[in-house]
C-alpha cells in the first residue's frame, strides 16, 4: 500500500512539473500564424487588400512599424480583417505572431 501511495505521489509531482513546463514554454509564432492568419496572409500577402501585405515596406507604409503595432492591429483591425481580442488570442500568443511576422516577412 505504501509503495502505491509513493508511486501515486511521484506521478502527481511529475505531472504537475510537466504541466508547468508546458505552460511556461514560449508560444510557437509560426504555428499560431498558420492557425490564425495564413488563410488571408498566405506567404505574407493579403487576399483582402493587396496594398497591406506583411512585408516590412508595406507594414511601415501603413503605420505598422513595430511588434506592438502588429498586436494593436490584430486587436483593432481595419475593415475586412478579423478582430483578435485578448480572449481569442492571449497577449503572449499575439506577441509570438508579431515576432514571427517581423522575422519572416522582410
N, C-alpha and C positions, 0 to 999 in steps of 0.2 A: 504494500500500500504506500509506504513511504517513498519508494522508487517512482511510483506513478505520480505522486504529488510533485516530486522534484522534477521529473520529466515534463510534466504539465507546466510547472512554473518556468522552466527554461524555455519551453516552447512559446509561452506568452511573452517573455522578455525578448526573444529573437524576433517575434512577430512585431512587437512594438518598435524595436530598433529598425527593422526593415521599413515599416510604415513611416517612421520619422525621416529616415534617409530618403525615401521616395518623395515625401512631401517637400523636403529641403532641396531636392535636385532642381537644377536650373531648367526652366521650360525649353523645349526644342522649338526655336523660332521658325525653322524651315517647316516642320510638321504642322505647326499652328497656322502658318501662312497657307500651306497646301489645303488645310481643312477649312479655313475661313475666308481666304482672299483669292486663291488661284482661279476660282471659277470666272471671276471678272478681270483679274490681273495676271492672266497666264503669261509666263515669261517676262513679267514686269510691265506688260501692256495695260490697256484699259479698253474693254469692249464697249463701255457706255460712252466715254469721252476720250477719244484718241489723243487729245492735247494734254491729258492729265495722266501720263504714264508714270511709272515708278522710277524712271531714270532720274539721276541727280539733277540734270538740267531742267527737266520738266517739273520736278518737285520744287526746285528753287524758284522757277518762273511762276509757280503757283503759291509762293509764300510758305512752302513746307521745307524748312532748312535744317531741321534737327530731328532727333528721335522723338523728343517731346512734341514737336509739331505733328509728327506722324500719328502719335497717340491721340492728340487733340482732334485730328481729322477723323480718326476712327470713332471717337466719342461723339463728334458733332459734324458729320459729313454734309456735303452739298447734295443737291438733287441727284437721284439715281444710285446712290451708294447706301448700302445697309448700315444702319447705326449699330455700333457695338458698345453698349453700356457696360459698366463695371460688373454687373451681374452676369451678363452674357460672356464677357471676356475680361477676366480679372486683370488688374494693372500689371502683374508680373508677366502674364501672357501677352498683353498688348505691347509691353516693352520688349519682349523677346521677338515679337513680329517686327517691331520697328528696327531693332538691331539687325535682324536678318535682311530687311529691305535695304538698309543703309550699306551693309557689307556686300550685298549681292547685285543690286541694280545700280550700277555706277554710271 
